[in-house]
Amino acid sequence: MSLKHDIEFTLNGVKKRVTVDVTMNALDMLRDVVGLTGTKYGCGEGECGACTIRVDGATLNSCLMFAVDCNGREITTIEGVAADPTADALREAFVEHGAVQCGFCTPGMVMQAAHILETNPNADADAIKRGIEGNLCRCTGYKKIVDAVESAACCGAK
């Protein structure tokens, strides 16, 4: 027997109302109920950062958050960042610096990078490294990722 609950939240600037099982995590709700598959399942234990989303302005691992805890919150996914023209410098820098390798970590890395640049627009390499500590890259492309974020910081990404 499953227990269902209706929740309302703002997703990438749009009001949403969905019904979810009370045991469902936010990642599964985003992918399976809402249909936004940009947020990736990596480890399911909050260790890799592939499922990073923004909740009320703070980044967190959506695999560790119950979907019902999204009720009344402002959620931003990689799709929301992708649609934001202020992130153009960040997207361009990831491509230019080869920071998109296999691409699996990219949504989480971009989410975290956008957060870093919003909270510290002049982030240097050390601040960027600290900022992405919770995100793993299977290709070990950290230098390219740090270089891309640093480049975007100097070019005016917000």
Backbone as JSON Lines, residues from 0, in Angstrom:
{"i":0,"aa":"M","n":[0.84,-1.18,0.0],"ca":[0.0,0.0,0.0],"c":[0.88,1.24,0.0]}
{"i":1,"aa":"S","n":[0.58,2.18,-0.87],"ca":[1.35,3.41,-0.89],"c":[0.47,4.58,-0.45]}
{"i":2,"aa":"L","n":[1.1,5.54,0.17],"ca":[0.41,6.73,0.64],"c":[0.78,7.87,-0.29]}
{"i":3,"aa":"K","n":[-0.2,8.48,-0.9],"ca":[0.02,9.57,-1.86],"c":[-0.24,10.91,-1.19]}
{"i":4,"aa":"H","n":[0.45,11.93,-1.72],"ca":[0.29,13.28,-1.17],"c":[0.39,14.28,-2.32]}
{"i":5,"aa":"D","n":[-0.51,15.26,-2.33],"ca":[-0.45,16.34,-3.32],"c":[0.51,17.4,-2.81]}
{"i":6,"aa":"I","n":[1.39,17.86,-3.71],"ca":[2.3,18.94,-3.36],"c":[2.25,20.02,-4.42]}
{"i":7,"aa":"E","n":[2.52,21.26,-4.01],"ca":[2.58,22.4,-4.9],"c":[3.92,23.09,-4.67]}
{"i":8,"aa":"F","n":[4.58,23.44,-5.76],"ca":[5.87,24.11,-5.66],"c":[6.12,24.87,-6.95]}
{"i":9,"aa":"T","n":[7.15,25.68,-6.95],"ca":[7.54,26.41,-8.16],"c":[8.75,25.7,-8.73]}
{"i":10,"aa":"L","n":[8.65,25.28,-9.98],"ca":[9.71,24.54,-10.65],"c":[10.2,25.35,-11.85]}
{"i":11,"aa":"N","n":[11.43,25.81,-11.77],"ca":[12.02,26.62,-12.84],"c":[11.12,27.79,-13.2]}
{"i":12,"aa":"G","n":[10.53,28.4,-12.17],"ca":[9.7,29.59,-12.35],"c":[8.24,29.33,-12.67]}
{"i":13,"aa":"V","n":[7.84,28.06,-12.74],"ca":[6.46,27.71,-13.09],"c":[5.82,26.95,-11.93]}
{"i":14,"aa":"K","n":[4.62,27.35,-11.54],"ca":[3.9,26.66,-10.47],"c":[3.53,25.25,-10.92]}
{"i":15,"aa":"K","n":[3.75,24.29,-10.04],"ca":[3.43,22.89,-10.33],"c":[2.61,22.32,-9.19]}
{"i":16,"aa":"R","n":[1.76,21.37,-9.54],"ca":[1.0,20.58,-8.56],"c":[1.07,19.14,-9.02]}
{"i":17,"aa":"V","n":[1.6,18.27,-8.17],"ca":[1.72,16.86,-8.52],"c":[1.32,16.01,-7.32]}
{"i":18,"aa":"T","n":[1.02,14.77,-7.61],"ca":[0.75,13.79,-6.57],"c":[1.91,12.82,-6.53]}
{"i":19,"aa":"V","n":[2.47,12.62,-5.33],"ca":[3.64,11.75,-5.18],"c":[3.43,10.8,-4.02]}
{"i":20,"aa":"D","n":[4.11,9.68,-4.1],"ca":[4.16,8.76,-2.97],"c":[5.02,9.41,-1.89]}
{"i":21,"aa":"V","n":[4.64,9.28,-0.63],"ca":[5.38,9.94,0.44],"c":[6.8,9.41,0.6]}
{"i":22,"aa":"T","n":[7.12,8.26,0.03],"ca":[8.48,7.73,0.12],"c":[9.36,8.1,-1.08]}
{"i":23,"aa":"M","n":[8.78,8.78,-2.07],"ca":[9.52,9.13,-3.29],"c":[10.5,10.26,-2.99]}
{"i":24,"aa":"N","n":[11.69,10.18,-3.59],"ca":[12.63,11.28,-3.42],"c":[12.39,12.33,-4.51]}
{"i":25,"aa":"A","n":[12.97,13.5,-4.31],"ca":[12.77,14.61,-5.24],"c":[13.33,14.29,-6.62]}
{"i":26,"aa":"L","n":[14.44,13.56,-6.68],"ca":[15.02,13.17,-7.97],"c":[14.03,12.36,-8.8]}
{"i":27,"aa":"D","n":[13.45,11.34,-8.21],"ca":[12.49,10.5,-8.94],"c":[11.25,11.29,-9.32]}
{"i":28,"aa":"M","n":[10.82,12.22,-8.45],"ca":[9.67,13.05,-8.78],"c":[9.98,13.91,-10.0]}
{"i":29,"aa":"L","n":[11.16,14.53,-10.02],"ca":[11.53,15.39,-11.15],"c":[11.61,14.59,-12.45]}
{"i":30,"aa":"R","n":[12.23,13.43,-12.39],"ca":[12.45,12.62,-13.6],"c":[11.19,11.87,-14.03]}
{"i":31,"aa":"D","n":[10.52,11.2,-13.08],"ca":[9.45,10.27,-13.43],"c":[8.05,10.88,-13.4]}
{"i":32,"aa":"V","n":[7.83,11.87,-12.55],"ca":[6.5,12.47,-12.45],"c":[6.41,13.72,-13.32]}
{"i":33,"aa":"V","n":[7.41,14.59,-13.21],"ca":[7.4,15.85,-13.94],"c":[7.98,15.7,-15.34]}
{"i":34,"aa":"G","n":[8.88,14.74,-15.54],"ca":[9.44,14.48,-16.86],"c":[10.68,15.28,-17.21]}
{"i":35,"aa":"L","n":[11.33,15.87,-16.22],"ca":[12.58,16.59,-16.45],"c":[13.75,15.65,-16.16]}
{"i":36,"aa":"T","n":[14.41,15.2,-17.2],"ca":[15.44,14.16,-17.03],"c":[16.86,14.7,-17.02]}
{"i":37,"aa":"G","n":[17.04,16.01,-17.01],"ca":[18.38,16.59,-16.98],"c":[19.11,16.3,-15.69]}
{"i":38,"aa":"T","n":[18.4,16.26,-14.6],"ca":[18.99,15.93,-13.31],"c":[19.26,14.44,-13.31]}
{"i":39,"aa":"K","n":[20.5,14.06,-13.04],"ca":[20.91,12.66,-13.21],"c":[20.94,11.89,-11.9]}
{"i":40,"aa":"Y","n":[20.64,10.6,-12.0],"ca":[20.82,9.67,-10.88],"c":[22.25,9.17,-10.97]}
{"i":41,"aa":"G","n":[22.99,9.33,-9.89],"ca":[24.37,8.85,-9.86],"c":[24.52,7.73,-8.85]}
{"i":42,"aa":"C","n":[24.55,8.09,-7.59],"ca":[24.82,7.09,-6.55],"c":[23.6,6.81,-5.68]}
{"i":43,"aa":"G","n":[22.67,7.73,-5.6],"ca":[21.5,7.55,-4.75],"c":[21.79,7.7,-3.27]}
{"i":44,"aa":"E","n":[23.01,8.15,-2.94],"ca":[23.42,8.26,-1.54],"c":[23.96,9.64,-1.18]}
{"i":45,"aa":"G","n":[23.85,10.61,-2.08],"ca":[24.33,11.95,-1.8],"c":[25.83,12.11,-1.86]}
{"i":46,"aa":"E","n":[26.5,11.2,-2.54],"ca":[27.96,11.23,-2.59],"c":[28.52,11.85,-3.87]}
{"i":47,"aa":"C","n":[27.74,11.89,-4.97],"ca":[28.35,12.24,-6.26],"c":[27.94,13.6,-6.8]}
{"i":48,"aa":"G","n":[26.81,14.15,-6.41],"ca":[26.39,15.46,-6.88],"c":[25.73,15.48,-8.25]}
{"i":49,"aa":"A","n":[25.58,14.33,-8.9],"ca":[24.96,14.31,-10.23],"c":[23.52,14.8,-10.19]}
{"i":50,"aa":"C","n":[22.88,14.68,-9.05],"ca":[21.46,15.04,-8.93],"c":[21.26,16.42,-8.28]}
{"i":51,"aa":"T","n":[22.28,17.27,-8.34],"ca":[22.2,18.59,-7.7],"c":[21.06,19.42,-8.28]}
{"i":52,"aa":"I","n":[20.27,19.99,-7.38],"ca":[19.23,20.95,-7.73],"c":[19.37,22.13,-6.77]}
{"i":53,"aa":"R","n":[18.63,23.18,-7.05],"ca":[18.6,24.32,-6.14],"c":[17.22,24.35,-5.5]}
{"i":54,"aa":"V","n":[17.2,24.45,-4.19],"ca":[15.96,24.54,-3.43],"c":[16.01,25.82,-2.61]}
{"i":55,"aa":"D","n":[15.11,26.74,-2.91],"ca":[15.08,28.04,-2.24],"c":[16.46,28.7,-2.23]}
{"i":56,"aa":"G","n":[17.18,28.55,-3.34],"ca":[18.47,29.21,-3.49],"c":[19.68,28.43,-3.04]}
{"i":57,"aa":"A","n":[19.49,27.32,-2.35],"ca":[20.61,26.5,-1.87],"c":[20.7,25.23,-2.71]}
{"i":58,"aa":"T","n":[21.91,24.8,-3.02],"ca":[22.06,23.56,-3.78],"c":[22.04,22.37,-2.84]}
{"i":59,"aa":"L","n":[21.45,21.28,-3.33],"ca":[21.44,20.04,-2.55],"c":[21.25,18.86,-3.47]}
{"i":60,"aa":"N","n":[21.49,17.69,-2.93],"ca":[21.35,16.45,-3.69],"c":[19.89,16.01,-3.63]}
{"i":61,"aa":"S","n":[19.24,15.98,-4.78],"ca":[17.82,15.67,-4.82],"c":[17.52,14.22,-4.45]}
{"i":62,"aa":"C","n":[18.53,13.35,-4.51],"ca":[18.31,11.95,-4.13],"c":[18.11,11.82,-2.62]}
{"i":63,"aa":"L","n":[18.51,12.85,-1.86],"ca":[18.4,12.8,-0.4],"c":[17.18,13.54,0.14]}
{"i":64,"aa":"M","n":[16.42,14.17,-0.74],"ca":[15.27,14.97,-0.32],"c":[13.98,14.26,-0.72]}
{"i":65,"aa":"F","n":[13.07,14.14,0.22],"ca":[11.76,13.58,-0.11],"c":[11.01,14.55,-1.01]}
{"i":66,"aa":"A","n":[10.3,14.03,-1.98],"ca":[9.51,14.87,-2.88],"c":[8.51,15.72,-2.11]}
{"i":67,"aa":"V","n":[7.9,15.16,-1.07],"ca":[6.92,15.93,-0.3],"c":[7.54,17.16,0.36]}
{"i":68,"aa":"D","n":[8.86,17.13,0.57],"ca":[9.54,18.28,1.16],"c":[9.74,19.41,0.16]}
{"i":69,"aa":"C","n":[9.37,19.2,-1.1],"ca":[9.39,20.26,-2.1],"c":[8.17,21.16,-1.97]}
{"i":70,"aa":"N","n":[7.17,20.71,-1.23],"ca":[5.92,21.45,-1.09],"c":[6.2,22.89,-0.62]}
{"i":71,"aa":"G","n":[5.69,23.85,-1.4],"ca":[5.83,25.26,-1.06],"c":[7.2,25.85,-1.36]}
{"i":72,"aa":"R","n":[8.08,25.09,-1.98],"ca":[9.46,25.54,-2.2],"c":[9.67,26.01,-3.64]}
{"i":73,"aa":"E","n":[10.77,26.67,-3.85],"ca":[11.21,27.1,-5.18],"c":[12.33,26.16,-5.6]}
{"i":74,"aa":"I","n":[12.08,25.39,-6.66],"ca":[13.04,24.38,-7.14],"c":[13.57,24.83,-8.5]}
{"i":75,"aa":"T","n":[14.89,24.75,-8.66],"ca":[15.52,25.0,-9.95],"c":[16.33,23.78,-10.33]}
{"i":76,"aa":"T","n":[16.13,23.31,-11.54],"ca":[16.87,22.17,-12.07],"c":[17.82,22.67,-13.17]}
{"i":77,"aa":"I","n":[18.57,21.76,-13.73],"ca":[19.47,22.11,-14.83],"c":[18.68,22.69,-16.01]}
{"i":78,"aa":"E","n":[17.46,22.25,-16.21],"ca":[16.64,22.81,-17.28],"c":[16.36,24.29,-17.04]}
{"i":79,"aa":"G","n":[16.16,24.65,-15.78],"ca":[15.94,26.06,-15.43],"c":[17.18,26.9,-15.65]}
{"i":80,"aa":"V","n":[18.34,26.36,-15.31],"ca":[19.6,27.07,-15.54],"c":[19.86,27.17,-17.04]}
{"i":81,"aa":"A","n":[19.58,26.1,-17.76],"ca":[19.82,26.1,-19.21],"c":[19.0,27.17,-19.92]}
{"i":82,"aa":"A","n":[17.84,27.49,-19.39],"ca":[16.97,28.49,-20.02],"c":[17.32,29.91,-19.59]}
{"i":83,"aa":"D","n":[18.24,30.06,-18.65],"ca":[18.6,31.37,-18.11],"c":[19.71,32.0,-18.95]}
{"i":84,"aa":"P","n":[19.42,33.1,-19.64],"ca":[20.44,33.72,-20.49],"c":[21.65,34.24,-19.72]}
{"i":85,"aa":"T","n":[21.5,34.48,-18.41],"ca":[22.64,34.96,-17.64],"c":[23.7,33.88,-17.45]}
{"i":86,"aa":"A","n":[23.35,32.63,-17.75],"ca":[24.31,31.53,-17.62],"c":[25.03,31.24,-18.94]}
{"i":87,"aa":"D","n":[24.83,32.07,-19.96],"ca":[25.48,31.85,-21.26],"c":[26.99,31.73,-21.13]}
{"i":88,"aa":"A","n":[27.62,32.62,-20.37],"ca":[29.08,32.58,-20.22],"c":[29.54,31.27,-19.61]}
{"i":89,"aa":"L","n":[28.78,30.76,-18.67],"ca":[29.13,29.49,-18.03],"c":[29.02,28.33,-19.02]}
{"i":90,"aa":"R","n":[27.92,28.28,-19.76],"ca":[27.74,27.21,-20.75],"c":[28.83,27.26,-21.81]}
{"i":91,"aa":"E","n":[29.11,28.46,-22.31],"ca":[30.15,28.61,-23.33],"c":[31.51,28.21,-22.8]}
{"i":92,"aa":"A","n":[31.8,28.55,-21.56],"ca":[33.09,28.22,-20.96],"c":[33.24,26.71,-20.79]}
{"i":93,"aa":"F","n":[32.18,26.01,-20.43],"ca":[32.25,24.55,-20.29],"c":[32.61,23.91,-21.63]}
{"i":94,"aa":"V","n":[32.04,24.41,-22.72],"ca":[32.34,23.87,-24.04],"c":[33.76,24.26,-24.45]}
{"i":95,"aa":"E","n":[34.09,25.52,-24.3],"ca":[35.4,26.02,-24.73],"c":[36.56,25.34,-24.01]}
{"i":96,"aa":"H","n":[36.38,25.02,-22.74],"ca":[37.46,24.42,-21.95],"c":[37.4,22.89,-21.93]}
{"i":97,"aa":"G","n":[36.49,22.31,-22.67],"ca":[36.4,20.85,-22.7],"c":[35.95,20.26,-21.38]}
{"i":98,"aa":"A","n":[35.18,21.02,-20.61],"ca":[34.71,20.56,-19.31],"c":[33.53,19.59,-19.43]}
{"i":99,"aa":"V","n":[33.02,19.43,-20.64],"ca":[31.95,18.47,-20.9],"c":[32.61,17.26,-21.54]}
{"i":100,"aa":"Q","n":[32.9,16.26,-20.74],"ca":[33.57,15.08,-21.28],"c":[32.52,14.01,-21.53]}
{"i":101,"aa":"C","n":[32.36,13.03,-20.65],"ca":[31.31,12.05,-20.88],"c":[29.94,12.69,-20.67]}
{"i":102,"aa":"G","n":[29.91,13.79,-19.9],"ca":[28.69,14.55,-19.7],"c":[27.83,14.13,-18.53]}
{"i":103,"aa":"F","n":[28.18,13.02,-17.87],"ca":[27.31,12.53,-16.82],"c":[27.26,13.47,-15.63]}
{"i":104,"aa":"C","n":[28.4,14.04,-15.25],"ca":[28.43,14.94,-14.09],"c":[28.02,16.35,-14.46]}
{"i":105,"aa":"T","n":[27.95,16.66,-15.74],"ca":[27.78,18.03,-16.19],"c":[26.56,18.74,-15.6]}
{"i":106,"aa":"P","n":[25.37,18.15,-15.56],"ca":[24.25,18.89,-14.97],"c":[24.51,19.3,-13.52]}
{"i":107,"aa":"G","n":[25.02,18.39,-12.73],"ca":[25.32,18.72,-11.33],"c":[26.42,19.74,-11.21]}
{"i":108,"aa":"M","n":[27.45,19.6,-12.03],"ca":[28.57,20.56,-12.01],"c":[28.09,21.95,-12.41]}
{"i":109,"aa":"V","n":[27.28,22.03,-13.45],"ca":[26.78,23.33,-13.9],"c":[25.88,23.95,-12.84]}
{"i":110,"aa":"M","n":[25.04,23.14,-12.21],"ca":[24.19,23.66,-11.12],"c":[25.05,24.24,-10.01]}
{"i":111,"aa":"Q","n":[26.08,23.5,-9.62],"ca":[26.94,23.96,-8.54],"c":[27.75,25.18,-8.98]}
{"i":112,"aa":"A","n":[28.26,25.17,-10.22],"ca":[29.03,26.29,-10.73],"c":[28.18,27.56,-10.78]}
{"i":113,"aa":"A","n":[26.94,27.44,-11.23],"ca":[26.05,28.6,-11.27],"c":[25.84,29.16,-9.88]}
{"i":114,"aa":"H","n":[25.68,28.27,-8.91],"ca":[25.51,28.7,-7.51],"c":[26.77,29.41,-7.01]}
{"i":115,"aa":"I","n":[27.93,28.86,-7.33],"ca":[29.2,29.47,-6.92],"c":[29.28,30.89,-7.46]}
{"i":116,"aa":"L","n":[29.0,31.04,-8.75],"ca":[29.14,32.36,-9.38],"c":[28.06,33.34,-8.93]}
{"i":117,"aa":"E","n":[26.9,32.84,-8.52],"ca":[25.87,33.74,-8.01],"c":[26.24,34.24,-6.63]}
{"i":118,"aa":"T","n":[26.87,33.39,-5.83],"ca":[27.23,33.79,-4.46],"c":[28.6,34.44,-4.38]}
{"i":119,"aa":"N","n":[29.46,34.19,-5.37],"ca":[30.81,34.75,-5.39],"c":[31.21,35.0,-6.85]}
{"i":120,"aa":"P","n":[30.74,36.1,-7.44],"ca":[30.99,36.36,-8.86],"c":[32.47,36.44,-9.24]}
{"i":121,"aa":"N","n":[33.32,36.69,-8.27],"ca":[34.76,36.8,-8.54],"c":[35.51,35.59,-8.01]}
{"i":122,"aa":"A","n":[34.87,34.44,-7.99],"ca":[35.48,33.23,-7.43],"c":[36.79,32.91,-8.13]}
{"i":123,"aa":"D","n":[37.81,32.6,-7.31],"ca":[39.09,32.17,-7.88],"c":[39.12,30.64,-7.89]}
{"i":124,"aa":"A","n":[40.21,30.08,-8.39],"ca":[40.3,28.62,-8.54],"c":[40.11,27.89,-7.21]}
{"i":125,"aa":"D","n":[40.67,28.42,-6.13],"ca":[40.52,27.77,-4.83],"c":[39.07,27.76,-4.37]}
{"i":126,"aa":"A","n":[38.37,28.88,-4.54],"ca":[36.96,28.95,-4.15],"c":[36.12,28.0,-5.01]}
{"i":127,"aa":"I","n":[36.45,27.9,-6.27],"ca":[35.72,27.0,-7.18],"c":[35.95,25.55,-6.77]}
{"i":128,"aa":"K","n":[37.19,25.19,-6.48],"ca":[37.5,23.83,-6.04],"c":[36.73,23.47,-4.78]}
{"i":129,"aa":"R","n":[36.68,24.4,-3.83],"ca":[35.91,24.15,-2.59],"c":[34.42,24.03,-2.92]}
{"i":130,"aa":"G","n":[33.96,24.85,-3.86],"ca":[32.54,24.86,-4.21],"c":[32.05,23.6,-4.9]}
{"i":131,"aa":"I","n":[32.94,22.92,-5.62],"ca":[32.51,21.71,-6.34],"c":[32.94,20.43,-5.62]}
{"i":132,"aa":"E","n":[33.42,20.54,-4.38],"ca":[33.89,19.37,-3.65],"c":[32.88,18.24,-3.57]}
{"i":133,"aa":"G","n":[31.6,18.55,-3.54],"ca":[30.58,17.51,-3.43],"c":[30.14,16.91,-4.74]}
{"i":134,"aa":"N","n":[30.79,17.28,-5.83],"ca":[30.44,16.79,-7.15],"c":[31.59,15.97,-7.72]}
{"i":135,"aa":"L","n":[31.3,14.75,-8.12],"ca":[32.32,13.87,-8.66],"c":[32.27,13.82,-10.18]}
{"i":136,"aa":"C","n":[33.44,13.79,-10.79],"ca":[33.57,13.64,-12.23],"c":[34.25,12.3,-12.49]}
{"i":137,"aa":"R","n":[33.55,11.39,-13.15],"ca":[34.1,10.06,-13.43],"c":[35.27,10.13,-14.39]}
{"i":138,"aa":"C","n":[35.34,11.19,-15.2],"ca":[36.43,11.34,-16.18],"c":[37.63,12.07,-15.58]}
{"i":139,"aa":"T","n":[37.52,12.47,-14.34],"ca":[38.55,13.24,-13.62],"c":[38.91,14.51,-14.37]}
{"i":140,"aa":"G","n":[37.92,15.19,-14.89],"ca":[38.14,16.43,-15.64],"c":[38.08,17.67,-14.78]}
{"i":141,"aa":"Y","n":[38.5,17.57,-13.53],"ca":[38.34,18.68,-12.6],"c":[39.06,19.95,-13.05]}
{"i":142,"aa":"K","n":[40.26,19.84,-13.57],"ca":[41.0,21.03,-13.99],"c":[40.23,21.77,-15.07]}
{"i":143,"aa":"K","n":[39.7,21.04,-16.03],"ca":[38.93,21.68,-17.11],"c":[37.66,22.34,-16.56]}
{"i":144,"aa":"I","n":[37.05,21.69,-15.59],"ca":[35.83,22.25,-14.99],"c":[36.17,23.52,-14.22]}
{"i":145,"aa":"V","n":[37.22,23.47,-13.4],"ca":[37.64,24.65,-12.63],"c":[38.02,25.78,-13.58]}
{"i":146,"aa":"D","n":[38.77,25.46,-14.63],"ca":[39.16,26.48,-15.62],"c":[37.93,27.1,-16.28]}
{"i":147,"aa":"A","n":[36.94,26.28,-16.58],"ca":[35.73,26.79,-17.22],"c":[34.97,27.74,-16.29]}
{"i":148,"aa":"V","n":[34.82,27.34,-15.04],"ca":[34.08,28.18,-14.09],"c":[34.84,29.47,-13.83]}
{"i":149,"aa":"E","n":[36.16,29.37,-13.71],"ca":[36.98,30.56,-13.49],"c":[36.88,31.49,-14.7]}
{"i":150,"aa":"S","n":[36.88,30.94,-15.89],"ca":[36.74,31.74,-17.1],"c":[35.38,32.44,-17.13]}
{"i":151,"aa":"A","n":[34.34,31.72,-16.77],"ca":[33.0,32.31,-16.74],"c":[32.91,33.4,-15.69]}
{"i":152,"aa":"A","n":[33.62,33.22,-14.57],"ca":[33.61,34.23,-13.51],"c":[34.22,35.53,-14.03]}
{"i":153,"aa":"C","n":[35.28,35.41,-14.76],"ca":[35.94,36.63,-15.25],"c":[35.18,37.26,-16.4]}
{"i":154,"aa":"C","n":[34.3,36.45,-17.04],"ca":[33.57,36.98,-18.22],"c":[32.18,37.48,-17.89]}
{"i":155,"aa":"G","n":[31.81,37.41,-16.63],"ca":[30.54,38.0,-16.23],"c":[29.37,37.07,-16.09]}
{"i":156,"aa":"A","n":[29.58,35.76,-15.92],"ca":[28.44,34.88,-15.65],"c":[27.86,35.23,-14.31]}
{"i":157,"aa":"K","n":[26.55,35.08,-14.18],"ca":[25.9,35.37,-12.89],"c":[25.34,34.1,-12.34]}
